[in-house]
Amino acid sequence: MKQILIYLNIIFLTSGNVFGDVSLPAILSDNMVLQRDAAVPIWGWADPGEEISVRCEWAENEVKIITNQSGAWQTIISTPASGGPYHMIISGKNTIRLNNILMGEVWVCSGQSNMHFSLKASLHAKTEIPSADIDEIRLFKVERQIAEQPLHDCPGSKWIVCNPESVQNFSAVAYHFGKVIHEELNVPVGLIQATWGGTPAEAWSPNEVFTNDTSLSVVFDRWTQWGKDAGKDSVKYNTDLEKWKYSVNEAGRTGKIYPEKPEMPSSVYMIARPHRRTSVLFNGMIRPLIPYKIKGVVWYQGESNRQWAYQYKQLITGMITSWRSTWEEYSATSDDFPFYYVQIAPNGYSNLEEAAELREAQLLSMDIDNSGMVVTADVGNMDDIHPRNKRTVGYRLALWALARDYGFKELVFSGPIYKSFQVEEKSIRVFFDHTGTGLMSGDGTLKGFTIAGDPHGADTGEFLEADATIDGNTVVVRNDKIKQPSRVRYGWTNLDKANLFNNEGLPVSPFRTDIFQTENLKNK
């Protein structure tokens, strides 16, 4: 058995005494799924210099380690390719027995409210919940906590067996993803949910993302400035609000026009929401999971970064890189795990341009190594930022994992992605990657395409609704009013009308051929 003795250079924080009985982090508990056929870290705390033994039912040898001067200990065990349930015994001055352990595939499922969205609230709840008695799917929901410094445990969280009762409040996207993986591989699946609604990517990013990249320091600086401004802005806002209330009453009494309500300053709004601060959710909800061995991450987030879409690609790249490097640093194993994410869906946002630019940033982020994106152009709801069809989203995330990580080489796992274009007289031909077995319209005539001419030539440069036709694995776009076409957009601010798919039913990501510096870069 592979053994690695690691003396940690940091003091692990716990919810109880630092020294004393052997204790384990919440992520190591009964009912857990350990990543199969892997080098898996096991760690905990005890008295400094205490000998700890780890005995695994599936292994012949007992592992012995000595805690460091902070009382922390860690070792690495080898897991079999399958099997269970097993038990594990960790002993020092006291003994802990972990029962009902399975070997399988472990995925972290993180993000904001659309990943948090529960199975019981989802579109397919009535049919899915009664059939969710699946012993080989295990669920771990990280309790919400924020922290200015990295924590090393998430008290109150625990592994539970998936059944119709336990799964109701679990992430619907995560459940559907895990269910497909379980059905296709016929192995246990462990799902770790770490979610918080209304949170931006910077809250899930460790501090070094902002200190190591000077161009992202502006994200940290924004919070610093909000903190400085919140006091005086709050006083002025509350004064203005009282004046507004008085004016409303007067308008009602005299029949005058009702005044416009004062807008809450960003500083007041943000400071009242500390869970949105830089790094606090990484510190409180992701760091406590590390170095638990995982297969990969699925991520659904982005809505709360719309206002600063121009920063998103750089921010999410830094976040993913830092998650991987932190896992690798504390597990003593190479860890370039896959990271699959969901593009935000159509919705009647107050600023459709911001949402379009955020989707573009997500599209461009596909160049991150070992990443992939699910398109949700066909499952959105213009009246609800939380579309209820989570089964489709989970299924599409699973397609990426099956094709890229589990050997399903012939599986079409992505919708068509814009590749290039060429001007052909008065039309533009658009080329795509990931066309599968061909392109199709979801419901008749293609919709969602707009086209513009050269503003320096015979045309105004204004985007007009376009006629679009499928020609093989390309789309030909035109508008007879445009004499010198130069640019095409698809689903840009009209994503709810977009209806281009590959024959496998996976939608095309919205795109524009004119990738300029995004509008949101101005005055931010």
C-alpha positions as CSV (number, residue, x, y, z in Angstrom):
1,M,0.0,0.0,0.0
2,K,1.2,3.5,-0.9
3,Q,2.0,5.5,2.2
4,I,3.0,9.2,2.3
5,L,3.7,10.9,5.6
6,I,2.9,14.6,5.4
7,Y,3.8,17.0,8.2
8,L,1.6,20.0,7.6
9,N,3.1,23.5,8.0
10,I,-0.2,25.1,9.1
11,I,-2.4,24.9,12.1
12,F,-5.7,23.2,11.2
13,L,-8.7,24.9,12.8
14,T,-11.4,22.7,14.3
15,S,-14.8,23.3,15.8
16,G,-13.6,21.7,19.1
17,N,-10.4,21.5,21.0
18,V,-7.2,21.7,19.0
19,F,-5.5,19.0,21.1
20,G,-6.9,15.9,22.7
21,D,-8.8,13.0,21.2
22,V,-8.4,12.0,17.6
23,S,-10.8,14.0,15.5
24,L,-11.7,14.1,11.8
25,P,-13.1,16.7,9.5
26,A,-16.8,16.4,8.7
27,I,-16.0,15.3,5.1
28,L,-14.6,12.1,6.5
29,S,-17.6,10.4,8.0
30,D,-19.9,7.4,7.7
31,N,-21.5,6.8,4.3
32,M,-18.8,8.6,2.4
33,V,-17.7,7.8,-1.1
34,L,-13.9,7.7,-1.7
35,Q,-12.6,8.2,-5.1
36,R,-12.0,4.7,-6.5
37,D,-8.6,3.4,-7.7
38,A,-6.8,6.5,-6.4
39,A,-4.3,7.9,-3.9
40,V,-6.7,9.3,-1.3
41,P,-5.7,11.6,1.6
42,I,-7.0,10.9,5.1
43,W,-6.3,13.5,7.7
44,G,-7.3,14.9,11.1
45,W,-6.1,16.2,14.4
46,A,-4.9,14.9,17.8
47,D,-2.2,15.7,20.4
48,P,1.2,16.8,19.0
49,G,3.5,13.8,18.6
50,E,0.7,11.3,19.0
51,E,0.9,8.1,16.9
52,I,-2.2,7.6,14.7
53,S,-3.1,4.3,13.0
54,V,-5.4,4.0,10.0
55,R,-6.8,0.6,9.2
56,C,-8.9,0.1,6.1
57,E,-11.0,-3.0,5.7
58,W,-10.0,-3.4,2.0
59,A,-6.3,-3.1,2.7
60,E,-3.8,-5.6,4.2
61,N,-1.5,-3.2,6.0
62,E,-2.2,-0.7,8.8
63,V,-0.8,2.8,8.2
64,K,0.8,4.6,11.2
65,I,1.7,8.3,11.3
66,I,2.9,10.8,13.9
67,T,1.1,14.1,14.3
68,N,3.1,17.3,13.8
69,Q,3.7,20.0,16.4
70,S,0.3,21.5,15.7
71,G,-1.4,18.1,16.3
72,A,-2.3,17.8,12.6
73,W,-1.7,14.5,10.7
74,Q,-2.3,13.3,7.1
75,T,-1.6,10.2,5.2
76,I,-2.5,8.8,1.8
77,I,-4.2,5.5,1.3
78,S,-4.8,3.5,-1.9
79,T,-8.4,2.7,-2.8
80,P,-9.6,-0.3,-4.8
81,A,-11.3,0.1,-8.2
82,S,-14.7,-0.9,-6.8
83,G,-16.4,-2.4,-3.8
84,G,-18.0,-1.7,-0.5
85,P,-19.5,-1.1,1.8
86,Y,-16.3,-1.0,3.8
87,H,-15.2,0.4,7.2
88,M,-12.2,2.3,8.3
89,I,-10.7,2.5,11.8
90,I,-8.6,5.5,13.0
91,S,-7.0,5.1,16.4
92,G,-4.9,7.2,18.7
93,K,-5.8,7.8,22.3
94,N,-9.4,7.1,21.2
95,T,-10.8,5.1,18.3
96,I,-13.1,6.3,15.5
97,R,-14.8,3.8,13.2
98,L,-16.2,5.0,9.8
99,N,-18.9,2.7,8.4
100,N,-20.7,2.1,5.1
101,I,-17.9,3.5,2.9
102,L,-18.2,3.0,-0.9
103,M,-15.6,3.3,-3.7
104,G,-16.8,5.4,-6.6
105,E,-16.7,8.7,-8.4
106,V,-16.7,12.0,-6.3
107,W,-17.7,15.3,-7.7
108,V,-17.9,18.8,-6.2
109,C,-21.1,20.6,-7.3
110,S,-20.8,24.4,-6.6
111,G,-22.0,27.8,-7.6
112,Q,-24.9,30.1,-6.8
113,S,-28.7,29.7,-6.7
114,N,-29.2,27.7,-9.9
115,M,-26.9,25.0,-8.6
116,H,-28.4,25.4,-5.1
117,F,-32.0,25.0,-6.6
118,S,-33.5,22.0,-4.8
119,L,-34.8,18.8,-6.4
120,K,-38.2,19.3,-4.7
121,A,-38.6,22.7,-6.4
122,S,-37.6,21.4,-9.9
123,L,-39.7,20.6,-12.9
124,H,-39.4,16.8,-12.6
125,A,-39.7,16.5,-8.8
126,K,-42.9,14.5,-8.8
127,T,-41.4,11.7,-11.0
128,E,-37.8,11.9,-9.8
129,I,-38.1,12.0,-6.0
130,P,-40.2,8.8,-5.5
131,S,-37.5,6.9,-7.5
132,A,-34.5,8.4,-5.8
133,D,-33.9,5.5,-3.4
134,I,-30.4,4.9,-4.6
135,D,-28.0,3.5,-2.0
136,E,-25.0,4.0,-4.3
137,I,-25.5,7.7,-4.5
138,R,-24.2,9.6,-1.5
139,L,-24.8,13.3,-0.7
140,F,-22.8,15.8,1.2
141,K,-24.1,19.3,1.6
142,V,-21.7,21.8,2.9
143,E,-23.3,24.0,5.6
144,R,-23.1,27.7,4.8
145,Q,-20.3,29.6,6.5
146,I,-18.2,32.6,5.5
147,A,-14.7,33.3,6.7
148,E,-12.0,35.9,6.2
149,Q,-9.3,33.3,6.6
150,P,-9.3,29.7,5.3
151,L,-11.1,27.2,7.5
152,H,-10.4,23.5,7.7
153,D,-13.7,22.0,8.7
154,C,-17.4,22.4,8.0
155,P,-19.2,21.4,11.2
156,G,-22.7,20.1,10.8
157,S,-22.2,18.7,7.4
158,K,-22.2,14.9,6.8
159,W,-22.5,12.3,4.2
160,I,-26.0,10.8,3.8
161,V,-27.5,8.0,1.6
162,C,-29.6,9.2,-1.2
163,N,-33.3,8.4,-0.7
164,P,-36.6,10.2,-1.4
165,E,-36.4,12.0,1.9
166,S,-32.8,13.1,1.9
167,V,-32.6,14.2,-1.7
168,Q,-35.5,16.7,-1.6
169,N,-33.4,19.6,-0.5
170,F,-30.3,18.6,-2.4
171,S,-29.2,20.4,-5.6
172,A,-31.4,19.3,-8.5
173,V,-28.6,19.8,-11.1
174,A,-26.1,17.8,-9.0
175,Y,-28.6,15.0,-8.4
176,H,-29.4,14.6,-12.1
177,F,-25.7,14.8,-13.0
178,G,-24.8,12.1,-10.5
179,K,-27.8,9.9,-11.4
180,V,-26.6,9.8,-15.1
181,I,-23.0,9.0,-14.1
182,H,-24.3,6.2,-11.8
183,E,-26.5,4.7,-14.4
184,E,-23.9,4.8,-17.1
185,L,-20.9,3.6,-15.1
186,N,-22.8,1.4,-12.6
187,V,-20.5,2.6,-9.8
188,P,-21.2,4.6,-6.6
189,V,-21.2,8.4,-6.9
190,G,-20.5,10.9,-4.2
191,L,-21.9,14.4,-4.7
192,I,-20.6,17.3,-2.6
193,Q,-22.8,20.4,-2.8
194,A,-21.2,23.7,-1.9
195,T,-23.6,26.5,-3.0
196,W,-24.9,29.9,-2.0
197,G,-27.4,32.0,-4.0
198,G,-26.6,35.4,-5.2
199,T,-22.9,35.0,-5.0
200,P,-20.2,36.2,-7.5
201,A,-17.2,34.2,-8.5
202,E,-14.8,36.3,-6.5
203,A,-16.4,35.0,-3.3
204,W,-15.5,31.5,-4.3
205,S,-11.9,32.5,-5.2
206,P,-9.0,32.4,-2.8
207,N,-7.2,35.6,-1.9
208,E,-4.1,34.8,-4.1
209,V,-6.3,35.1,-7.2
210,F,-6.4,38.9,-6.5
211,T,-2.9,39.3,-5.1
212,N,-1.1,37.3,-7.8
213,D,-2.9,39.0,-10.7
214,T,-2.7,42.8,-10.5
215,S,-5.4,43.2,-13.2
216,L,-7.9,41.5,-10.8
217,S,-6.9,43.6,-7.8
218,V,-9.6,46.0,-8.8
219,V,-12.1,43.3,-7.7
220,F,-10.6,43.4,-4.2
221,D,-10.3,47.2,-4.3
222,R,-14.1,47.5,-5.1
223,W,-14.9,45.9,-1.8
224,T,-12.3,48.0,0.0
225,Q,-13.9,51.2,-1.4
226,W,-17.5,50.0,-0.6
227,G,-16.4,49.4,3.0
228,K,-15.0,53.0,3.2
229,D,-18.2,54.5,1.6
230,A,-20.9,52.5,3.3
231,G,-21.2,54.6,6.4
232,K,-21.7,58.0,4.8
233,D,-23.7,56.5,1.9
234,S,-26.0,54.7,4.3
235,V,-26.7,58.0,6.2
236,K,-27.5,59.8,2.9
237,Y,-29.6,57.0,1.5
238,N,-31.7,56.7,4.7
239,T,-32.2,60.5,4.7
240,D,-33.2,60.4,1.0
241,L,-35.5,57.4,1.7
242,E,-37.3,59.3,4.5
243,K,-37.8,62.3,2.2
244,W,-39.1,60.0,-0.5
245,K,-41.7,58.4,1.9
246,Y,-42.9,61.9,2.9
247,S,-43.2,62.9,-0.8
248,V,-45.1,59.7,-1.5
249,N,-47.6,60.5,1.2
250,E,-47.9,64.1,0.0
251,A,-48.5,62.9,-3.6
252,G,-51.2,60.6,-2.4
253,R,-52.9,63.4,-0.5
254,T,-52.6,66.1,-3.2
255,G,-52.8,64.0,-6.3
256,K,-49.3,64.9,-7.5
257,I,-47.0,62.6,-9.5
258,Y,-45.4,60.0,-7.3
259,P,-41.6,60.6,-7.0
260,E,-39.0,58.0,-8.0
261,K,-37.7,55.9,-5.2
262,P,-34.0,56.6,-4.4
263,E,-31.6,53.9,-5.6
264,M,-29.6,52.1,-2.9
265,P,-25.9,52.8,-3.3
266,S,-23.8,49.8,-4.2
267,S,-21.7,50.3,-1.0
268,V,-24.8,49.9,1.2
269,Y,-26.2,47.0,-0.8
270,M,-22.9,45.0,-0.8
271,I,-21.7,45.6,2.7
272,A,-25.1,44.2,3.9
273,R,-24.2,41.0,2.0
274,P,-20.9,39.8,3.4
275,H,-21.3,36.4,1.7
276,R,-20.5,38.2,-1.5
277,R,-17.0,39.4,-0.4
278,T,-13.9,38.3,-2.1
279,S,-12.7,34.8,-0.9
280,V,-15.1,34.3,2.0
281,L,-16.9,31.3,0.4
282,F,-13.7,29.7,-0.7
283,N,-12.4,30.0,2.8
284,G,-15.6,28.8,4.5
285,M,-17.0,26.2,2.1
286,I,-14.4,25.0,-0.3
287,R,-11.1,25.0,1.7
288,P,-12.7,22.7,4.4
289,L,-13.1,20.0,1.6
290,I,-9.4,20.0,0.7
291,P,-7.6,17.7,0.3
292,Y,-10.5,15.2,-0.1
293,K,-9.9,13.4,-3.4
294,I,-12.3,14.3,-6.1
295,K,-12.8,13.4,-9.7
296,G,-13.9,16.8,-10.8
297,V,-16.1,19.9,-10.4
298,V,-19.4,20.9,-11.9
299,W,-20.3,24.6,-11.6
300,Y,-23.4,26.8,-12.2
301,Q,-22.8,30.4,-11.6
302,G,-22.4,33.7,-13.4
303,E,-25.6,35.7,-12.9
304,S,-24.1,37.7,-10.1
305,N,-21.1,38.8,-12.3
306,R,-23.1,40.3,-15.1
307,Q,-22.3,43.8,-14.2
308,W,-18.5,43.1,-14.5
309,A,-18.7,40.6,-17.4
310,Y,-15.4,42.0,-18.9
311,Q,-13.5,40.5,-15.9
312,Y,-15.3,37.2,-15.8
313,K,-13.0,35.1,-18.0
314,Q,-9.9,36.2,-16.2
315,L,-11.6,35.7,-12.8
316,I,-13.0,32.2,-13.5
317,T,-9.6,31.2,-15.0
318,G,-7.9,32.3,-11.8
319,M,-10.5,30.6,-9.6
320,I,-10.2,27.2,-11.4
321,T,-6.4,27.4,-11.5
322,S,-6.3,28.1,-7.8
323,W,-8.7,25.4,-6.8
324,R,-6.6,22.9,-8.7
325,S,-3.3,24.1,-7.3
326,T,-4.7,24.2,-3.7
327,W,-6.0,20.6,-4.0
328,E,-2.6,19.6,-5.4
329,E,-0.6,21.4,-2.7
330,Y,-2.4,19.7,0.2
331,S,-2.9,16.3,-1.3
332,A,0.7,15.8,-2.5
333,T,-0.7,14.4,-5.8
334,S,-1.1,16.0,-9.2
335,D,-4.6,17.3,-9.6
336,D,-5.7,18.8,-12.9
337,F,-9.3,17.8,-12.4
338,P,-12.0,18.5,-15.0
339,F,-14.2,21.6,-14.4
340,Y,-17.5,21.7,-16.3
341,Y,-19.8,24.7,-16.0
342,V,-23.2,26.0,-17.2
343,Q,-23.7,29.1,-19.3
344,I,-26.4,31.3,-17.8
345,A,-29.8,30.9,-19.4
346,P,-32.1,33.3,-21.1
347,N,-33.9,35.7,-18.8
348,G,-35.5,39.1,-18.9
349,Y,-32.6,40.9,-17.3
350,S,-32.8,44.6,-17.0
351,N,-29.6,44.9,-19.0
352,L,-29.6,42.2,-21.7
353,E,-26.2,43.4,-23.1
354,E,-24.5,42.7,-19.8
355,A,-26.0,39.1,-19.8
356,A,-24.9,38.6,-23.4
357,E,-21.3,39.7,-22.5
358,L,-21.3,37.4,-19.5
359,R,-22.3,34.4,-21.7
360,E,-19.6,35.4,-24.2
361,A,-17.0,35.4,-21.3
362,Q,-18.2,31.9,-20.4
363,L,-17.9,30.8,-24.0
364,L,-14.4,32.2,-24.3
365,S,-13.5,30.4,-21.0
366,M,-13.7,27.1,-22.8
367,D,-10.0,27.5,-23.7
368,I,-9.2,26.7,-20.0
369,D,-7.5,23.3,-19.9
370,N,-9.8,20.4,-19.1
371,S,-12.9,22.5,-19.0
372,G,-16.3,22.4,-20.8
373,M,-19.5,24.4,-21.0
374,V,-23.2,23.4,-21.1
375,V,-25.5,25.7,-23.1
376,T,-29.0,26.4,-21.7
377,A,-30.4,28.5,-24.5
378,D,-33.5,26.2,-24.6
379,V,-34.3,25.8,-20.9
380,G,-34.4,29.4,-19.8
381,N,-37.4,31.4,-18.5
382,M,-37.7,35.1,-19.4
383,D,-39.8,35.6,-16.2
384,D,-37.7,33.6,-13.8
385,I,-33.9,33.7,-13.3
386,H,-34.3,30.1,-11.9
387,P,-35.5,27.9,-14.8
388,R,-37.0,24.7,-13.2
389,N,-35.8,22.2,-15.8
390,K,-32.7,21.1,-14.0
391,R,-32.8,17.5,-15.4
392,T,-31.6,18.7,-18.8
393,V,-28.8,20.8,-17.3
394,G,-27.6,17.9,-15.2
395,Y,-27.8,15.5,-18.1
396,R,-25.7,17.8,-20.3
397,L,-23.1,18.2,-17.7
398,A,-22.9,14.4,-17.4
399,L,-22.3,14.2,-21.2
400,W,-19.1,16.1,-20.8
401,A,-17.9,13.9,-18.0
402,L,-18.8,10.7,-19.8
403,A,-17.1,11.7,-23.0
404,R,-14.1,13.3,-21.6
405,D,-13.4,11.4,-18.4
406,Y,-15.1,8.0,-18.7
407,G,-14.2,6.7,-22.2
408,F,-17.5,7.3,-24.1
409,K,-15.5,8.5,-27.1
410,E,-18.3,8.4,-29.6
411,L,-20.7,10.4,-27.5
412,V,-21.7,13.9,-28.8
413,F,-21.3,15.9,-25.6
414,S,-21.4,19.6,-26.8
415,G,-23.7,21.8,-28.8
416,P,-22.2,23.6,-31.8
417,I,-19.7,26.3,-31.0
418,Y,-19.0,29.2,-33.3
419,K,-15.7,28.7,-35.1
420,S,-15.3,31.2,-37.9
421,F,-17.2,33.0,-40.7
422,Q,-16.6,34.2,-44.3
423,V,-18.4,36.8,-46.3
424,E,-20.0,35.6,-49.6
425,E,-21.3,38.5,-51.6
426,K,-24.4,39.7,-49.7
427,S,-24.4,36.9,-47.1
428,I,-22.2,35.5,-44.4
429,R,-21.5,31.8,-43.9
430,V,-20.9,30.7,-40.3
431,F,-18.8,27.7,-39.4
432,F,-19.1,25.6,-36.2
433,D,-17.2,23.0,-34.2
434,H,-19.2,20.2,-32.4
435,T,-21.9,19.9,-35.1
436,G,-22.4,16.2,-34.2
437,T,-24.2,14.5,-37.0
438,G,-25.5,17.8,-38.4
439,L,-27.4,21.0,-37.7
440,M,-31.1,21.4,-37.3
441,S,-33.7,23.9,-36.3
442,G,-35.6,23.2,-33.1
443,D,-38.9,24.5,-34.5
444,G,-39.0,25.5,-38.1
445,T,-37.4,28.6,-39.5
446,L,-34.1,29.6,-37.8
447,K,-34.4,32.4,-35.4
448,G,-32.1,34.5,-33.3
449,F,-29.6,35.6,-36.0
450,T,-28.9,39.3,-36.7
451,I,-26.6,40.8,-39.3
452,A,-24.9,44.1,-39.8
453,G,-23.0,45.8,-42.6
454,D,-19.8,47.7,-42.6
455,P,-20.5,51.1,-41.0
456,H,-17.6,52.6,-43.0
457,G,-19.2,51.4,-46.3
458,A,-22.6,51.5,-47.8
459,D,-24.4,50.4,-44.6
460,T,-25.2,52.0,-41.3
461,G,-23.7,49.2,-39.2
462,E,-27.0,48.6,-37.4
463,F,-27.8,45.0,-36.6
464,L,-31.0,43.8,-38.4
465,E,-33.0,40.6,-38.0
466,A,-31.6,38.1,-40.5
467,D,-32.7,35.2,-42.7
468,A,-30.7,32.2,-41.8
469,T,-30.6,28.8,-43.5
470,I,-28.7,25.6,-42.7
471,D,-26.3,24.5,-45.4
472,G,-24.5,21.2,-44.4
473,N,-22.7,22.0,-41.2
474,T,-22.8,25.7,-41.7
475,V,-25.4,28.5,-41.6
476,V,-25.8,31.1,-44.3
477,V,-27.1,34.5,-42.9
478,R,-28.4,37.5,-44.9
479,N,-30.7,40.5,-45.0
480,D,-31.4,42.0,-48.4
481,K,-31.3,45.5,-47.0
482,I,-27.6,45.1,-46.2
483,K,-25.3,45.5,-49.1
484,Q,-21.9,44.8,-47.5
485,P,-22.5,42.4,-44.6
486,S,-19.6,42.2,-42.2
487,R,-20.9,40.9,-38.8
488,V,-23.3,38.3,-37.4
489,R,-24.7,37.7,-34.0
490,Y,-26.7,34.8,-32.7
491,G,-28.8,34.8,-29.6
492,W,-27.0,37.9,-28.4
493,T,-29.8,39.9,-26.7
494,N,-32.6,37.6,-28.1
495,L,-31.4,34.3,-26.8
496,D,-35.0,33.2,-25.9
497,K,-35.8,33.1,-29.6
498,A,-32.6,31.1,-30.6
499,N,-33.4,27.7,-32.0
500,L,-30.3,26.2,-33.7
501,F,-29.2,22.8,-32.5
502,N,-27.1,19.8,-33.6
503,N,-29.1,16.7,-34.5
504,E,-28.3,15.3,-31.0
505,G,-30.5,18.1,-29.5
506,L,-27.7,20.2,-28.0
507,P,-28.1,24.0,-28.6
508,V,-25.7,26.4,-30.1
509,S,-24.0,28.8,-27.8
510,P,-24.9,32.5,-28.4
511,F,-22.0,34.3,-30.1
512,R,-20.9,37.3,-32.1
513,T,-18.4,37.5,-34.9
514,D,-17.5,41.1,-33.8
515,I,-15.7,40.4,-30.5
516,F,-14.8,43.9,-29.5
517,Q,-13.7,45.2,-26.1
518,T,-16.9,44.7,-24.1
519,E,-19.1,47.7,-23.3
520,N,-19.0,47.1,-19.6
521,L,-15.3,47.9,-19.5
522,K,-16.2,51.6,-19.7
523,N,-16.5,53.6,-16.5
524,K,-16.2,50.6,-14.2
